[in-house]
Amino acid sequence: MSCPSCGSTNIEEGVSIGKSAEGGCIGPRFSGFLFDGVAQMYCDICLNCGEITRFFIKEDTDKKWIKKPGAFGVK
Ligand SMILES: [Zn+2]
């Protein structure tokens, strides 16, 4: 895989995206059995130009994904 922006193949894969404990949860949301969750996201970063070439998750994708906007934890 090469960077779509600069063509470099110097890409760091599977870098985890930070999740802070309070507030700023970043990631696709899904509806869980007892509570809603946020999937841990990872990205690939081009080490040449800094472009993030890909976002992905490693966990099971068979979830009830939430598409409605809104504050985390608020139904
Ligand atoms: Zn690049």
PDB file of the backbone (N, CA, C, O) and the ligand in Angstrom, with CONECT records:
HET     ZN  A 101       1
ATOM      1  N   MET A   1       0.843  -1.196   0.000  1.00  0.00           N
ATOM      2  CA  MET A   1       0.000   0.000   0.000  1.00  0.00           C
ATOM      3  C   MET A   1       0.885   1.256   0.000  1.00  0.00           C
ATOM      4  O   MET A   1       1.862   1.337   0.744  1.00  0.00           O
ATOM      5  N   SER A   2       0.535   2.210  -0.826  1.00  0.00           N
ATOM      6  CA  SER A   2       1.313   3.445  -0.861  1.00  0.00           C
ATOM      7  C   SER A   2       0.414   4.637  -0.574  1.00  0.00           C
ATOM      8  O   SER A   2      -0.808   4.565  -0.703  1.00  0.00           O
ATOM      9  N   CYS A   3       1.044   5.722  -0.186  1.00  0.00           N
ATOM     10  CA  CYS A   3       0.308   6.935   0.172  1.00  0.00           C
ATOM     11  C   CYS A   3      -0.331   7.554  -1.073  1.00  0.00           C
ATOM     12  O   CYS A   3       0.358   7.768  -2.070  1.00  0.00           O
ATOM     13  N   PRO A   4      -1.637   7.847  -1.035  1.00  0.00           N
ATOM     14  CA  PRO A   4      -2.299   8.440  -2.199  1.00  0.00           C
ATOM     15  C   PRO A   4      -1.853   9.876  -2.444  1.00  0.00           C
ATOM     16  O   PRO A   4      -2.050  10.415  -3.534  1.00  0.00           O
ATOM     17  N   SER A   5      -1.265  10.481  -1.453  1.00  0.00           N
ATOM     18  CA  SER A   5      -0.874  11.882  -1.579  1.00  0.00           C
ATOM     19  C   SER A   5       0.525  12.046  -2.157  1.00  0.00           C
ATOM     20  O   SER A   5       0.723  12.835  -3.080  1.00  0.00           O
ATOM     21  N   CYS A   6       1.498  11.307  -1.623  1.00  0.00           N
ATOM     22  CA  CYS A   6       2.878  11.495  -2.081  1.00  0.00           C
ATOM     23  C   CYS A   6       3.471  10.235  -2.708  1.00  0.00           C
ATOM     24  O   CYS A   6       4.572  10.279  -3.256  1.00  0.00           O
ATOM     25  N   GLY A   7       2.754   9.114  -2.635  1.00  0.00           N
ATOM     26  CA  GLY A   7       3.228   7.889  -3.269  1.00  0.00           C
ATOM     27  C   GLY A   7       4.239   7.100  -2.468  1.00  0.00           C
ATOM     28  O   GLY A   7       4.704   6.053  -2.918  1.00  0.00           O
ATOM     29  N   SER A   8       4.586   7.583  -1.291  1.00  0.00           N
ATOM     30  CA  SER A   8       5.554   6.886  -0.457  1.00  0.00           C
ATOM     31  C   SER A   8       4.980   5.578   0.075  1.00  0.00           C
ATOM     32  O   SER A   8       3.781   5.478   0.339  1.00  0.00           O
ATOM     33  N   THR A   9       5.842   4.580   0.231  1.00  0.00           N
ATOM     34  CA  THR A   9       5.383   3.333   0.848  1.00  0.00           C
ATOM     35  C   THR A   9       5.858   3.233   2.289  1.00  0.00           C
ATOM     36  O   THR A   9       5.729   2.191   2.932  1.00  0.00           O
ATOM     37  N   ASN A  10       6.405   4.322   2.778  1.00  0.00           N
ATOM     38  CA  ASN A  10       6.897   4.370   4.160  1.00  0.00           C
ATOM     39  C   ASN A  10       5.724   4.709   5.079  1.00  0.00           C
ATOM     40  O   ASN A  10       5.581   5.839   5.545  1.00  0.00           O
ATOM     41  N   ILE A  11       4.889   3.697   5.325  1.00  0.00           N
ATOM     42  CA  ILE A  11       3.644   3.917   6.057  1.00  0.00           C
ATOM     43  C   ILE A  11       3.638   3.096   7.342  1.00  0.00           C
ATOM     44  O   ILE A  11       3.873   1.888   7.339  1.00  0.00           O
ATOM     45  N   GLU A  12       3.366   3.787   8.422  1.00  0.00           N
ATOM     46  CA  GLU A  12       3.260   3.114   9.715  1.00  0.00           C
ATOM     47  C   GLU A  12       1.811   2.647   9.860  1.00  0.00           C
ATOM     48  O   GLU A  12       0.881   3.451   9.796  1.00  0.00           O
ATOM     49  N   GLU A  13       1.632   1.355  10.054  1.00  0.00           N
ATOM     50  CA  GLU A  13       0.278   0.818  10.071  1.00  0.00           C
ATOM     51  C   GLU A  13      -0.193   0.505  11.486  1.00  0.00           C
ATOM     52  O   GLU A  13       0.596   0.149  12.361  1.00  0.00           O
ATOM     53  N   GLY A  14      -1.484   0.645  11.682  1.00  0.00           N
ATOM     54  CA  GLY A  14      -2.098   0.218  12.938  1.00  0.00           C
ATOM     55  C   GLY A  14      -1.770   1.079  14.130  1.00  0.00           C
ATOM     56  O   GLY A  14      -1.631   0.570  15.243  1.00  0.00           O
ATOM     57  N   VAL A  15      -1.643   2.393  13.919  1.00  0.00           N
ATOM     58  CA  VAL A  15      -1.379   3.306  15.033  1.00  0.00           C
ATOM     59  C   VAL A  15      -2.696   3.580  15.743  1.00  0.00           C
ATOM     60  O   VAL A  15      -3.669   3.983  15.105  1.00  0.00           O
ATOM     61  N   SER A  16      -2.741   3.368  17.044  1.00  0.00           N
ATOM     62  CA  SER A  16      -4.003   3.551  17.754  1.00  0.00           C
ATOM     63  C   SER A  16      -4.321   5.029  17.910  1.00  0.00           C
ATOM     64  O   SER A  16      -3.435   5.864  18.088  1.00  0.00           O
ATOM     65  N   ILE A  17      -5.596   5.320  17.838  1.00  0.00           N
ATOM     66  CA  ILE A  17      -6.069   6.692  17.988  1.00  0.00           C
ATOM     67  C   ILE A  17      -6.429   6.902  19.441  1.00  0.00           C
ATOM     68  O   ILE A  17      -7.127   6.085  20.042  1.00  0.00           O
ATOM     69  N   GLY A  18      -5.960   7.980  19.996  1.00  0.00           N
ATOM     70  CA  GLY A  18      -6.139   8.239  21.418  1.00  0.00           C
ATOM     71  C   GLY A  18      -7.586   8.390  21.822  1.00  0.00           C
ATOM     72  O   GLY A  18      -8.413   8.944  21.098  1.00  0.00           O
ATOM     73  N   LYS A  19      -7.856   7.887  22.983  1.00  0.00           N
ATOM     74  CA  LYS A  19      -9.181   8.012  23.575  1.00  0.00           C
ATOM     75  C   LYS A  19      -8.941   8.573  24.957  1.00  0.00           C
ATOM     76  O   LYS A  19      -8.191   7.984  25.736  1.00  0.00           O
ATOM     77  N   SER A  20      -9.550   9.682  25.278  1.00  0.00           N
ATOM     78  CA  SER A  20      -9.370  10.196  26.625  1.00  0.00           C
ATOM     79  C   SER A  20     -10.493   9.669  27.500  1.00  0.00           C
ATOM     80  O   SER A  20     -11.586   9.374  27.018  1.00  0.00           O
ATOM     81  N   ALA A  21     -10.216   9.556  28.774  1.00  0.00           N
ATOM     82  CA  ALA A  21     -11.187   8.968  29.689  1.00  0.00           C
ATOM     83  C   ALA A  21     -12.430   9.834  29.831  1.00  0.00           C
ATOM     84  O   ALA A  21     -13.541   9.319  29.962  1.00  0.00           O
ATOM     85  N   GLU A  22     -12.245  11.140  29.805  1.00  0.00           N
ATOM     86  CA  GLU A  22     -13.378  12.018  30.015  1.00  0.00           C
ATOM     87  C   GLU A  22     -13.712  12.789  28.753  1.00  0.00           C
ATOM     88  O   GLU A  22     -12.867  13.471  28.175  1.00  0.00           O
ATOM     89  N   GLY A  23     -14.935  12.667  28.350  1.00  0.00           N
ATOM     90  CA  GLY A  23     -15.364  13.466  27.207  1.00  0.00           C
ATOM     91  C   GLY A  23     -14.898  12.911  25.893  1.00  0.00           C
ATOM     92  O   GLY A  23     -15.477  11.948  25.390  1.00  0.00           O
ATOM     93  N   GLY A  24     -13.886  13.478  25.333  1.00  0.00           N
ATOM     94  CA  GLY A  24     -13.525  13.280  23.936  1.00  0.00           C
ATOM     95  C   GLY A  24     -13.314  11.869  23.422  1.00  0.00           C
ATOM     96  O   GLY A  24     -12.200  11.516  23.034  1.00  0.00           O
ATOM     97  N   CYS A  25     -14.321  11.087  23.411  1.00  0.00           N
ATOM     98  CA  CYS A  25     -14.217   9.762  22.801  1.00  0.00           C
ATOM     99  C   CYS A  25     -14.341   9.894  21.292  1.00  0.00           C
ATOM    100  O   CYS A  25     -15.321  10.437  20.781  1.00  0.00           O
ATOM    101  N   ILE A  26     -13.355   9.399  20.598  1.00  0.00           N
ATOM    102  CA  ILE A  26     -13.370   9.469  19.147  1.00  0.00           C
ATOM    103  C   ILE A  26     -13.459   8.054  18.610  1.00  0.00           C
ATOM    104  O   ILE A  26     -12.685   7.177  18.992  1.00  0.00           O
ATOM    105  N   GLY A  27     -14.402   7.848  17.730  1.00  0.00           N
ATOM    106  CA  GLY A  27     -14.531   6.523  17.141  1.00  0.00           C
ATOM    107  C   GLY A  27     -15.960   6.243  16.791  1.00  0.00           C
ATOM    108  O   GLY A  27     -16.866   6.928  17.269  1.00  0.00           O
ATOM    109  N   PRO A  28     -16.181   5.247  15.964  1.00  0.00           N
ATOM    110  CA  PRO A  28     -17.542   4.881  15.596  1.00  0.00           C
ATOM    111  C   PRO A  28     -18.314   4.364  16.799  1.00  0.00           C
ATOM    112  O   PRO A  28     -17.808   3.556  17.578  1.00  0.00           O
ATOM    113  N   ARG A  29     -19.524   4.832  16.937  1.00  0.00           N
ATOM    114  CA  ARG A  29     -20.336   4.444  18.088  1.00  0.00           C
ATOM    115  C   ARG A  29     -21.224   3.271  17.730  1.00  0.00           C
ATOM    116  O   ARG A  29     -21.685   3.137  16.597  1.00  0.00           O
ATOM    117  N   PHE A  30     -21.450   2.434  18.711  1.00  0.00           N
ATOM    118  CA  PHE A  30     -22.379   1.338  18.500  1.00  0.00           C
ATOM    119  C   PHE A  30     -23.241   1.154  19.720  1.00  0.00           C
ATOM    120  O   PHE A  30     -22.870   1.527  20.832  1.00  0.00           O
ATOM    121  N   SER A  31     -24.394   0.573  19.492  1.00  0.00           N
ATOM    122  CA  SER A  31     -25.350   0.347  20.548  1.00  0.00           C
ATOM    123  C   SER A  31     -25.084  -1.022  21.161  1.00  0.00           C
ATOM    124  O   SER A  31     -25.128  -2.040  20.470  1.00  0.00           O
ATOM    125  N   GLY A  32     -24.810  -1.040  22.454  1.00  0.00           N
ATOM    126  CA  GLY A  32     -24.505  -2.294  23.118  1.00  0.00           C
ATOM    127  C   GLY A  32     -25.696  -2.859  23.852  1.00  0.00           C
ATOM    128  O   GLY A  32     -26.793  -2.301  23.821  1.00  0.00           O
ATOM    129  N   PHE A  33     -25.465  -3.966  24.505  1.00  0.00           N
ATOM    130  CA  PHE A  33     -26.541  -4.634  25.234  1.00  0.00           C
ATOM    131  C   PHE A  33     -26.984  -3.789  26.428  1.00  0.00           C
ATOM    132  O   PHE A  33     -28.181  -3.592  26.639  1.00  0.00           O
ATOM    133  N   LEU A  34     -26.036  -3.295  27.200  1.00  0.00           N
ATOM    134  CA  LEU A  34     -26.359  -2.486  28.368  1.00  0.00           C
ATOM    135  C   LEU A  34     -26.076  -1.006  28.163  1.00  0.00           C
ATOM    136  O   LEU A  34     -26.783  -0.148  28.690  1.00  0.00           O
ATOM    137  N   PHE A  35     -25.047  -0.721  27.401  1.00  0.00           N
ATOM    138  CA  PHE A  35     -24.686   0.678  27.179  1.00  0.00           C
ATOM    139  C   PHE A  35     -24.039   0.806  25.806  1.00  0.00           C
ATOM    140  O   PHE A  35     -23.577  -0.164  25.205  1.00  0.00           O
ATOM    141  N   ASP A  36     -24.029   2.045  25.344  1.00  0.00           N
ATOM    142  CA  ASP A  36     -23.416   2.286  24.047  1.00  0.00           C
ATOM    143  C   ASP A  36     -21.899   2.298  24.177  1.00  0.00           C
ATOM    144  O   ASP A  36     -21.361   2.647  25.228  1.00  0.00           O
ATOM    145  N   GLY A  37     -21.234   1.928  23.138  1.00  0.00           N
ATOM    146  CA  GLY A  37     -19.782   1.899  23.173  1.00  0.00           C
ATOM    147  C   GLY A  37     -19.183   2.670  22.014  1.00  0.00           C
ATOM    148  O   GLY A  37     -19.873   3.084  21.082  1.00  0.00           O
ATOM    149  N   VAL A  38     -17.885   2.847  22.103  1.00  0.00           N
ATOM    150  CA  VAL A  38     -17.132   3.482  21.027  1.00  0.00           C
ATOM    151  C   VAL A  38     -16.000   2.538  20.663  1.00  0.00           C
ATOM    152  O   VAL A  38     -15.231   2.112  21.525  1.00  0.00           O
ATOM    153  N   ALA A  39     -15.906   2.218  19.395  1.00  0.00           N
ATOM    154  CA  ALA A  39     -14.871   1.296  18.946  1.00  0.00           C
ATOM    155  C   ALA A  39     -13.506   1.983  18.946  1.00  0.00           C
ATOM    156  O   ALA A  39     -13.385   3.153  18.582  1.00  0.00           O
ATOM    157  N   GLN A  40     -12.491   1.242  19.357  1.00  0.00           N
ATOM    158  CA  GLN A  40     -11.127   1.765  19.274  1.00  0.00           C
ATOM    159  C   GLN A  40     -10.721   1.850  17.799  1.00  0.00           C
ATOM    160  O   GLN A  40     -10.801   0.871  17.058  1.00  0.00           O
ATOM    161  N   MET A  41     -10.293   3.020  17.406  1.00  0.00           N
ATOM    162  CA  MET A  41      -9.888   3.206  16.013  1.00  0.00           C
ATOM    163  C   MET A  41      -8.375   3.180  15.872  1.00  0.00           C
ATOM    164  O   MET A  41      -7.632   3.553  16.780  1.00  0.00           O
ATOM    165  N   TYR A  42      -7.957   2.737  14.729  1.00  0.00           N
ATOM    166  CA  TYR A  42      -6.541   2.737  14.379  1.00  0.00           C
ATOM    167  C   TYR A  42      -6.377   3.448  13.047  1.00  0.00           C
ATOM    168  O   TYR A  42      -7.331   3.582  12.281  1.00  0.00           O
ATOM    169  N   CYS A  43      -5.185   3.892  12.784  1.00  0.00           N
ATOM    170  CA  CYS A  43      -4.947   4.527  11.492  1.00  0.00           C
ATOM    171  C   CYS A  43      -3.575   4.146  10.962  1.00  0.00           C
ATOM    172  O   CYS A  43      -2.700   3.692  11.699  1.00  0.00           O
ATOM    173  N   ASP A  44      -3.417   4.346   9.664  1.00  0.00           N
ATOM    174  CA  ASP A  44      -2.114   4.201   9.022  1.00  0.00           C
ATOM    175  C   ASP A  44      -1.626   5.608   8.689  1.00  0.00           C
ATOM    176  O   ASP A  44      -2.377   6.423   8.155  1.00  0.00           O
ATOM    177  N   ILE A  45      -0.384   5.881   9.002  1.00  0.00           N
ATOM    178  CA  ILE A  45       0.157   7.228   8.787  1.00  0.00           C
ATOM    179  C   ILE A  45       1.332   7.159   7.816  1.00  0.00           C
ATOM    180  O   ILE A  45       2.243   6.348   7.986  1.00  0.00           O
ATOM    181  N   CYS A  46       1.301   7.998   6.820  1.00  0.00           N
ATOM    182  CA  CYS A  46       2.443   8.123   5.912  1.00  0.00           C
ATOM    183  C   CYS A  46       3.548   8.872   6.646  1.00  0.00           C
ATOM    184  O   CYS A  46       3.355  10.009   7.076  1.00  0.00           O
ATOM    185  N   LEU A  47       4.703   8.234   6.787  1.00  0.00           N
ATOM    186  CA  LEU A  47       5.794   8.858   7.533  1.00  0.00           C
ATOM    187  C   LEU A  47       6.539   9.882   6.683  1.00  0.00           C
ATOM    188  O   LEU A  47       7.404  10.601   7.181  1.00  0.00           O
ATOM    189  N   ASN A  48       6.206   9.941   5.430  1.00  0.00           N
ATOM    190  CA  ASN A  48       6.861  10.899   4.541  1.00  0.00           C
ATOM    191  C   ASN A  48       6.169  12.256   4.585  1.00  0.00           C
ATOM    192  O   ASN A  48       6.823  13.288   4.736  1.00  0.00           O
ATOM    193  N   CYS A  49       4.837  12.252   4.451  1.00  0.00           N
ATOM    194  CA  CYS A  49       4.129  13.538   4.391  1.00  0.00           C
ATOM    195  C   CYS A  49       3.145  13.732   5.545  1.00  0.00           C
ATOM    196  O   CYS A  49       2.588  14.817   5.707  1.00  0.00           O
ATOM    197  N   GLY A  50       2.932  12.694   6.340  1.00  0.00           N
ATOM    198  CA  GLY A  50       2.048  12.849   7.495  1.00  0.00           C
ATOM    199  C   GLY A  50       0.591  12.582   7.205  1.00  0.00           C
ATOM    200  O   GLY A  50      -0.246  12.706   8.099  1.00  0.00           O
ATOM    201  N   GLU A  51       0.270  12.225   5.996  1.00  0.00           N
ATOM    202  CA  GLU A  51      -1.125  11.942   5.657  1.00  0.00           C
ATOM    203  C   GLU A  51      -1.593  10.675   6.379  1.00  0.00           C
ATOM    204  O   GLU A  51      -0.872   9.680   6.448  1.00  0.00           O
ATOM    205  N   ILE A  52      -2.800  10.733   6.906  1.00  0.00           N
ATOM    206  CA  ILE A  52      -3.413   9.527   7.473  1.00  0.00           C
ATOM    207  C   ILE A  52      -4.159   8.856   6.333  1.00  0.00           C
ATOM    208  O   ILE A  52      -5.159   9.369   5.830  1.00  0.00           O
ATOM    209  N   THR A  53      -3.646   7.695   5.938  1.00  0.00           N
ATOM    210  CA  THR A  53      -4.157   7.075   4.723  1.00  0.00           C
ATOM    211  C   THR A  53      -5.369   6.201   4.960  1.00  0.00           C
ATOM    212  O   THR A  53      -6.108   5.889   4.026  1.00  0.00           O
ATOM    213  N   ARG A  54      -5.577   5.805   6.197  1.00  0.00           N
ATOM    214  CA  ARG A  54      -6.639   4.832   6.430  1.00  0.00           C
ATOM    215  C   ARG A  54      -7.063   4.891   7.886  1.00  0.00           C
ATOM    216  O   ARG A  54      -6.226   5.031   8.777  1.00  0.00           O
ATOM    217  N   PHE A  55      -8.349   4.787   8.124  1.00  0.00           N
ATOM    218  CA  PHE A  55      -8.881   4.582   9.465  1.00  0.00           C
ATOM    219  C   PHE A  55      -9.523   3.214   9.501  1.00  0.00           C
ATOM    220  O   PHE A  55     -10.183   2.818   8.541  1.00  0.00           O
ATOM    221  N   PHE A  56      -9.347   2.495  10.573  1.00  0.00           N
ATOM    222  CA  PHE A  56     -10.015   1.198  10.662  1.00  0.00           C
ATOM    223  C   PHE A  56     -10.146   0.776  12.119  1.00  0.00           C
ATOM    224  O   PHE A  56      -9.505   1.330  13.012  1.00  0.00           O
ATOM    225  N   ILE A  57     -10.992  -0.215  12.329  1.00  0.00           N
ATOM    226  CA  ILE A  57     -11.124  -0.801  13.656  1.00  0.00           C
ATOM    227  C   ILE A  57     -10.730  -2.263  13.561  1.00  0.00           C
ATOM    228  O   ILE A  57     -10.798  -2.865  12.489  1.00  0.00           O
ATOM    229  N   LYS A  58     -10.320  -2.832  14.682  1.00  0.00           N
ATOM    230  CA  LYS A  58      -9.884  -4.223  14.669  1.00  0.00           C
ATOM    231  C   LYS A  58     -10.937  -5.164  15.242  1.00  0.00           C
ATOM    232  O   LYS A  58     -10.863  -6.382  15.079  1.00  0.00           O
ATOM    233  N   GLU A  59     -11.915  -4.573  15.914  1.00  0.00           N
ATOM    234  CA  GLU A  59     -12.892  -5.451  16.540  1.00  0.00           C
ATOM    235  C   GLU A  59     -13.989  -5.889  15.575  1.00  0.00           C
ATOM    236  O   GLU A  59     -14.047  -5.470  14.419  1.00  0.00           O
ATOM    237  N   ASP A  60     -14.842  -6.739  16.095  1.00  0.00           N
ATOM    238  CA  ASP A  60     -15.959  -7.272  15.326  1.00  0.00           C
ATOM    239  C   ASP A  60     -16.802  -6.137  14.741  1.00  0.00           C
ATOM    240  O   ASP A  60     -17.165  -5.199  15.450  1.00  0.00           O
ATOM    241  N   THR A  61     -17.105  -6.227  13.470  1.00  0.00           N
ATOM    242  CA  THR A  61     -17.916  -5.176  12.847  1.00  0.00           C
ATOM    243  C   THR A  61     -19.399  -5.503  12.880  1.00  0.00           C
ATOM    244  O   THR A  61     -20.226  -4.728  12.398  1.00  0.00           O
ATOM    245  N   ASP A  62     -19.728  -6.644  13.444  1.00  0.00           N
ATOM    246  CA  ASP A  62     -21.127  -7.047  13.530  1.00  0.00           C
ATOM    247  C   ASP A  62     -21.770  -6.401  14.744  1.00  0.00           C
ATOM    248  O   ASP A  62     -22.070  -7.065  15.736  1.00  0.00           O
ATOM    249  N   LYS A  63     -21.977  -5.090  14.647  1.00  0.00           N
ATOM    250  CA  LYS A  63     -22.546  -4.337  15.757  1.00  0.00           C
ATOM    251  C   LYS A  63     -23.698  -3.499  15.239  1.00  0.00           C
ATOM    252  O   LYS A  63     -23.891  -3.327  14.036  1.00  0.00           O
ATOM    253  N   LYS A  64     -24.455  -2.986  16.195  1.00  0.00           N
ATOM    254  CA  LYS A  64     -25.534  -2.083  15.845  1.00  0.00           C
ATOM    255  C   LYS A  64     -24.959  -0.673  15.829  1.00  0.00           C
ATOM    256  O   LYS A  64     -24.976   0.019  16.847  1.00  0.00           O
ATOM    257  N   TRP A  65     -24.457  -0.252  14.696  1.00  0.00           N
ATOM    258  CA  TRP A  65     -23.786   1.040  14.590  1.00  0.00           C
ATOM    259  C   TRP A  65     -24.782   2.180  14.692  1.00  0.00           C
ATOM    260  O   TRP A  65     -25.878   2.124  14.134  1.00  0.00           O
ATOM    261  N   ILE A  66     -24.379   3.211  15.413  1.00  0.00           N
ATOM    262  CA  ILE A  66     -25.248   4.371  15.614  1.00  0.00           C
ATOM    263  C   ILE A  66     -24.921   5.428  14.576  1.00  0.00           C
ATOM    264  O   ILE A  66     -23.768   5.831  14.425  1.00  0.00           O
ATOM    265  N   LYS A  67     -25.938   5.868  13.869  1.00  0.00           N
ATOM    266  CA  LYS A  67     -25.708   6.859  12.823  1.00  0.00           C
ATOM    267  C   LYS A  67     -26.254   8.229  13.179  1.00  0.00           C
ATOM    268  O   LYS A  67     -26.005   9.214  12.484  1.00  0.00           O
ATOM    269  N   LYS A  68     -27.003   8.277  14.273  1.00  0.00           N
ATOM    270  CA  LYS A  68     -27.558   9.564  14.674  1.00  0.00           C
ATOM    271  C   LYS A  68     -26.503  10.371  15.413  1.00  0.00           C
ATOM    272  O   LYS A  68     -25.772   9.814  16.232  1.00  0.00           O
ATOM    273  N   PRO A  69     -26.405  11.653  15.148  1.00  0.00           N
ATOM    274  CA  PRO A  69     -25.478  12.477  15.926  1.00  0.00           C
ATOM    275  C   PRO A  69     -26.024  12.693  17.323  1.00  0.00           C
ATOM    276  O   PRO A  69     -27.210  12.481  17.573  1.00  0.00           O
ATOM    277  N   GLY A  70     -25.175  13.109  18.219  1.00  0.00           N
ATOM    278  CA  GLY A  70     -25.621  13.371  19.577  1.00  0.00           C
ATOM    279  C   GLY A  70     -24.521  13.138  20.561  1.00  0.00           C
ATOM    280  O   GLY A  70     -23.508  12.516  20.243  1.00  0.00           O
ATOM    281  N   ALA A  71     -24.712  13.635  21.758  1.00  0.00           N
ATOM    282  CA  ALA A  71     -23.694  13.503  22.790  1.00  0.00           C
ATOM    283  C   ALA A  71     -23.571  12.053  23.208  1.00  0.00           C
ATOM    284  O   ALA A  71     -24.560  11.320  23.241  1.00  0.00           O
ATOM    285  N   PHE A  72     -22.386  11.651  23.519  1.00  0.00           N
ATOM    286  CA  PHE A  72     -22.129  10.289  23.933  1.00  0.00           C
ATOM    287  C   PHE A  72     -22.896   9.972  25.213  1.00  0.00           C
ATOM    288  O   PHE A  72     -22.846  10.734  26.178  1.00  0.00           O
ATOM    289  N   GLY A  73     -23.592   8.867  25.218  1.00  0.00           N
ATOM    290  CA  GLY A  73     -24.309   8.439  26.414  1.00  0.00           C
ATOM    291  C   GLY A  73     -25.694   9.013  26.549  1.00  0.00           C
ATOM    292  O   GLY A  73     -26.420   8.658  27.478  1.00  0.00           O
ATOM    293  N   VAL A  74     -26.080   9.890  25.646  1.00  0.00           N
ATOM    294  CA  VAL A  74     -27.415  10.471  25.708  1.00  0.00           C
ATOM    295  C   VAL A  74     -28.283   9.803  24.650  1.00  0.00           C
ATOM    296  O   VAL A  74     -27.938   9.773  23.468  1.00  0.00           O
ATOM    297  N   LYS A  75     -29.401   9.275  25.090  1.00  0.00           N
ATOM    298  CA  LYS A  75     -30.280   8.578  24.151  1.00  0.00           C
ATOM    299  C   LYS A  75     -31.215   9.558  23.468  1.00  0.00           C
ATOM    300  O   LYS A  75     -32.033   9.157  22.640  1.00  0.00           O
TER     301      LYS A  75
HETATM  302 ZN    ZN A 101       2.519  10.588   1.940  1.00  0.00          ZN2+
END
